[in-house]
């Protein structure tokens, strides 16, 4: 019942009165998004109040399908070692979004004329054609992966930073580029 009573859309801060164009029967007013964060320390530790603290790690991906069977087995074994080494609550968030490549195609075509060598110009135009064809036959997706390393200890900042950095190094041993996010990120 509480779920159905909550606004479907939420905003992070109250920005004053709701604009007239928003307040309609088809689009109800947004509610205030109540995030549990109390602050972010200079080393990127997010204080979650009584829930503890968290650190975010950004990770890349590997193309599993292009690997041989032996490489796939090694990759799975390495990732299993990384997961088995985790000693606290961890969440992996994977998000895929459609990407519009029209701007990149236009930029390649524009820059091709001033590249100085005909082979470079031809390569730029060929790549622009490839991107345009790819976007025409399939959705081009950008994938982002965030790993949330958590601790129930409110004062667990330094050990949590070490755990996040260790996780990033362990993932790099498997071929996944990972880094702890800065406070501004």
C-alpha positions as CSV (number, residue, x, y, z in Angstrom):
1,X,0.0,0.0,0.0
2,X,2.8,2.4,0.9
3,X,4.4,1.7,-2.5
4,X,1.3,2.7,-4.4
5,X,0.9,5.9,-2.4
6,X,4.4,7.1,-3.2
7,X,4.9,9.4,-6.2
8,X,6.0,7.6,-9.4
9,X,8.7,10.2,-10.1
10,X,11.1,11.6,-7.6
11,X,13.5,14.5,-7.6
12,X,16.7,14.8,-5.5
13,X,16.0,18.3,-4.2
14,X,12.9,20.4,-3.7
15,X,13.2,23.1,-6.4
16,X,10.4,25.3,-5.3
17,X,6.9,25.2,-6.7
18,X,5.9,22.6,-9.3
19,X,5.8,24.2,-12.8
20,X,2.3,24.6,-14.2
21,X,3.1,22.5,-17.3
22,X,4.1,19.6,-15.0
23,X,1.0,19.6,-12.7
24,X,-1.5,17.8,-14.8
25,X,-3.7,14.7,-14.3
26,X,-1.6,12.8,-16.8
27,X,1.6,13.6,-15.0
28,X,1.3,13.9,-11.2
29,X,3.7,16.0,-9.2
30,X,7.1,14.5,-8.3
31,X,8.0,13.6,-4.7
32,X,11.2,14.3,-2.8
33,X,13.8,11.6,-3.3
34,X,15.1,10.7,0.2
35,X,18.6,9.4,-0.3
36,X,20.4,7.9,2.7
37,X,23.6,9.7,2.1
38,X,25.0,12.1,4.7
39,X,28.1,13.2,2.8
40,X,31.2,12.1,0.8
41,X,34.7,12.2,2.3
42,X,37.7,13.4,0.3
43,X,38.7,9.8,-0.4
44,X,35.3,9.0,-1.9
45,X,33.7,7.2,1.0
46,X,29.9,7.8,1.0
47,X,28.5,8.1,4.5
48,X,25.1,6.4,4.7
49,X,24.3,7.3,8.3
50,X,23.1,4.3,10.4
51,X,23.5,2.1,7.3
52,X,27.3,2.4,7.3
53,X,29.3,3.6,4.4
54,X,30.1,2.7,0.8
55,X,32.7,3.2,-1.9
56,X,32.0,3.0,-5.7
57,X,34.3,1.3,-8.2
58,X,33.9,1.8,-11.9
59,X,34.7,-1.3,-13.9
60,X,35.0,-2.1,-17.6
61,X,34.0,-5.3,-19.4
62,X,35.6,-8.0,-21.4
63,X,34.4,-9.6,-24.6
64,X,33.7,-13.1,-23.4
65,X,32.4,-14.4,-26.7
66,X,35.6,-13.6,-28.7
67,X,37.7,-15.7,-26.3
68,X,38.8,-19.3,-26.9
69,X,37.3,-22.0,-24.7
70,X,40.6,-22.1,-22.6
71,X,40.6,-18.3,-22.2
72,X,36.9,-18.4,-21.2
73,X,37.6,-21.0,-18.5
74,X,40.6,-18.9,-17.2
75,X,38.4,-15.8,-17.2
76,X,35.6,-17.5,-15.3
77,X,38.1,-19.0,-12.8
78,X,39.8,-15.6,-12.3
79,X,36.4,-13.9,-11.8
80,X,35.4,-16.6,-9.3
81,X,38.6,-15.9,-7.3
82,X,37.7,-12.2,-7.2
83,X,34.1,-12.9,-6.0
84,X,35.3,-15.5,-3.4
85,X,37.8,-12.9,-2.1
86,X,35.0,-10.4,-1.2
87,X,34.5,-10.2,2.5
88,X,31.7,-7.8,2.8
89,X,28.4,-6.7,1.1
90,X,29.0,-5.9,-2.5
91,X,26.6,-4.9,-5.3
92,X,27.3,-5.0,-9.0
93,X,25.2,-2.6,-11.1
94,X,25.2,-3.0,-14.9
95,X,23.5,-0.4,-17.0
96,X,23.2,-0.3,-20.8
97,X,22.0,2.7,-22.7
98,X,21.5,3.4,-26.4
99,X,24.1,5.7,-28.0
100,X,23.4,8.1,-30.8
101,X,26.5,7.9,-33.1
102,X,25.3,10.6,-35.5
103,X,27.5,13.2,-34.0
104,X,30.6,10.9,-34.3
105,X,29.7,10.1,-37.9
106,X,29.4,13.8,-38.8
107,X,32.6,14.7,-37.0
108,X,34.5,11.9,-38.8
109,X,33.2,13.1,-42.2
110,X,34.0,16.7,-41.5
111,X,37.6,16.0,-40.2
112,X,38.4,13.6,-43.1
113,X,39.2,16.4,-45.5
114,X,41.9,18.0,-43.3
115,X,43.8,14.9,-42.4
116,X,46.7,15.6,-44.7
117,X,47.1,12.2,-46.3
118,X,44.6,10.6,-48.7
119,X,44.9,7.2,-46.9
120,X,44.0,8.8,-43.6
121,X,41.0,10.6,-45.2
122,X,39.8,7.4,-46.8
123,X,40.1,5.5,-43.5
124,X,38.1,8.2,-41.6
125,X,35.4,8.1,-44.3
126,X,35.3,4.3,-44.2
127,X,35.0,4.3,-40.4
128,X,32.2,6.9,-40.6
129,X,30.4,4.7,-43.1
130,X,30.9,1.6,-40.9
131,X,29.4,3.5,-37.8
132,X,26.4,4.7,-39.9
133,X,25.7,1.2,-41.1
134,X,26.1,-0.3,-37.6
135,X,23.6,2.2,-36.2
136,X,21.2,1.4,-39.0
137,X,21.1,-2.3,-38.4
138,X,21.5,-2.6,-34.6
139,X,21.2,-0.6,-31.4
140,X,24.6,0.7,-30.4
141,X,24.9,0.4,-26.6
142,X,27.2,1.9,-24.1
143,X,27.6,-0.2,-21.0
144,X,28.5,1.1,-17.5
145,X,29.4,-1.1,-14.6
146,X,29.5,0.1,-11.0
147,X,30.5,-2.0,-8.0
148,X,29.3,-0.8,-4.6
149,X,31.5,-1.9,-1.8
150,X,29.7,-1.5,1.6
151,X,30.5,-1.7,5.2
152,X,28.0,-1.6,8.1
153,X,30.7,0.2,10.2
154,X,30.1,4.0,10.1
155,X,33.7,4.7,10.7
156,X,35.0,2.1,8.2
157,X,36.3,4.6,5.7
158,X,40.0,3.6,5.4
159,X,39.5,-0.2,5.4
160,X,36.7,0.3,2.8
161,X,39.0,2.3,0.6
162,X,41.6,-0.4,0.8
163,X,39.0,-3.1,0.0
164,X,37.8,-1.1,-3.0
165,X,41.4,-0.6,-4.3
166,X,42.1,-4.3,-3.8
167,X,39.0,-5.2,-5.7
168,X,40.1,-2.9,-8.6
169,X,43.6,-4.6,-8.7
170,X,42.0,-8.1,-8.5
171,X,39.8,-7.3,-11.5
172,X,42.7,-5.9,-13.5
173,X,44.4,-9.3,-13.0
174,X,41.5,-10.8,-14.9
175,X,41.7,-8.2,-17.7
176,X,39.0,-5.9,-16.4
177,X,40.0,-2.2,-16.0
178,X,38.6,-0.9,-12.7
179,X,39.2,2.1,-10.5
180,X,37.7,3.7,-7.4
181,X,35.6,6.7,-8.2
182,X,36.6,10.2,-7.0
183,X,34.2,12.1,-4.8
184,X,33.3,14.4,-7.6
185,X,32.2,11.4,-9.7
